[in-house]
Amino acid sequence: MSEIKRIGVIRDINGPIVTIDLPGVRSGEQVKIGELGLFGEVISLRGQQAVVQTYESTDGVRPGEPAVGLGWPLSVELGPGLMGGIFDGVQRPLSKIALESGDYIRRGISVPALDRTKEWAFVPNPTLALGAKLNPGSVLGTVQETHTVVHRIMVPPGISGELAEITPAGNYTIETIIAQVLDRKGVTHSLNMYHRWPVRKPRPYVRRDDGISPLITGQRVIDTFFPQVKGGKGAVPGPFGAGKTVVQQQIARWSNADIVIYVGCGERGNELVDVLETFPQLDDPYSGHKLMERTLLVANTSNMPVVAREASVYVGMTMAEYYRDMGYDVVMLADSTSRWAEALREVSGRLGQMPVEEGYPAYLASRLAAIYERAGRVETYDAGIGSVTLIGAVSPPGGDFSEPVTSHTKDIIETFWALSKELADARHYPSIDWVTSFSGHVHTAAQWWHKEINPDWEKRRATALALLARDAELSRIVNLVGPEALSSAQRWELEGASLIKEGVLQQSALDEIDTFCSPAKQYAILDLAITIYKRGEALIKLGVPISELQNLPLLAKMRRIKSMYSSEQLEQIQAFRGEVDQAMESIRIEYAKQGEPA
């Protein structure tokens, strides 16, 4: 797309906010600012003057320098070559920038997101013949983008008509014209393997559908207790140090989505460096190839320009929708939406907009809702069903969940994984609080669990949550008057809840065996913990002393069994179940005999 040479002049500079004179400029249009050619976006118009937010620092830029309108809104390039890429907040490829600019991004540098020289093996759609009717989303052909991802080359939205020409199979660059489409007006559209799309405009689809299958993350507290469906909206709120980034990284590593898009939005540089260094080394547990072959990273650290941080979430979501349109299940992780909201607050303050709650602009809730509502499971135009699951981390100051970003997010999302500072301080990870968290997808997930794993899943889950709720009540009594005030049955309830917390809910991301837990292993461990509690409850009623049950070696093994056997060693877990039954039955028989009359 060639630049439109409409040249104006800079009038005023206020941090990243620049006022320019540029006749004919449109709201949302991209412009180049100053001699450095800084990229920016028009956010408001005042007669012939336009207010621009720049994606880079304006230090050294002076009034009187030129401003050039480019003729299109902030857009991303969509085509082969995205997978495995690492981009900044406005889709500049960081690896290519490093070659040109070194360790720091030089201001004004412009590098295309997609490689113009690499050739891709294009295979035309065998069902298409000349004269075939094409609609937006029609698949023209495919490219094997990575070992894991088949990239479907689609007719861009807004174009339809008859196929006038299609290129035969062969190796081509993304700028090669691969098809000609003749529309109803007689206009011929030349299509290549990529197109641009404005990031703030949701990509179209046929219709929205309900989620039907859970997103399996391999994390027991998520999959078993607070499940998320593919195409759902979730949030991970928590104070500093509670483990939000680790939870999101675990989801990125182990979820059964086809595509993973991780957006580091204003997070600390060391955390993003850890992601950028470790992800390329990880193996995909589902394909056996490298995880980066189905992963795309957007990196915008806290020391990068604040306006690019605001754009990064839209950039990530647009790329997620693009792969959704190919029929893939995409999970997008935004870390964190609080930093994104802070960018909104800073820009609105420089624009002189009226602040409302805690200084955030009045449109905070609507902007959050607009981003989250772009997630969902949809029927695409030509590739069946695709989905985008959006999971955003939220960083409330001081862990206050009543602050605006967290409270507005809670009103929008369907799954809420609330992290607890108390659990994190107690080294209970993931520190997801089972009292505060919730999921609106339990019934949908239950249908999958009952069909694929065990029909008693929902009952076992309900029993465990009831036991945890009872534990919270009894713990308050213990804190006031001590454990001696409790009956043996109540003390056994505390022991049962402890088995759930330590044996099921705790899961170390650093444990090679337990970092991922298959659904079958999740149910086996949960069922084992509930079985031990139920058998012990029956023995307490027989008069067995609580101390005898608490001293059983099988309780300690129950707490360790998650790390002893992998997801492929279910037979060993079932064998331990047999040991539990045998030990409990021996105690029952012994006390039953004692109760018999002489």
Secondary structure, DSSP 8 states (H G I E B T S, - for coil): -----EEEEEEEEETTEEEEE-TT--TTEEEEETTTTEEEEEEEEETTEEEEEESS--TT--TTSEEEEEEEESEEEESTT-TT-EE-TTS-BHHHHHHHHTTS--TT----SS-SS--EEEEE-TT--TT-EE-TT-EEEEEE-SSS-EEEEE--TT--EEEEEE--SEEE-TTS--EEEE-TTS-EEEE-S-EEEETTS----SEEE---SB---S-HIIIIIS--BTT-EEEEE--TTS-HHHHHHHHHHH---SEEEEEEES--HHHHHHHHHHGGG-B-TTTSSBGGGGEEEEEE-TTS-HHHHHHHHHHHHHHHHHHHHTT-EEEEEEETHHHHHHHHHHHHHHTT--B-GGG-BTTHHHHHHHHHTT-EEEE-SSS-EEEEEEEEEE--GGG-TTSHHHHHHHHH-SEE--B-HHHHHTT-SS-B-TTT-EES-HHHHHHHHHHHT-TTHHHHHHHHHHHHHHHHHHHHHHHHH-GGGS-HHHHHHHHHHHHIIIIII---TT-TTTSS--HHHHHHHHHHHHHHHHHHHHHHHHT--HHHHHT-HHHHHHHHHHHHS-TT-HHHHHHHHHHHHHHHHHHHHHHHHHTS--
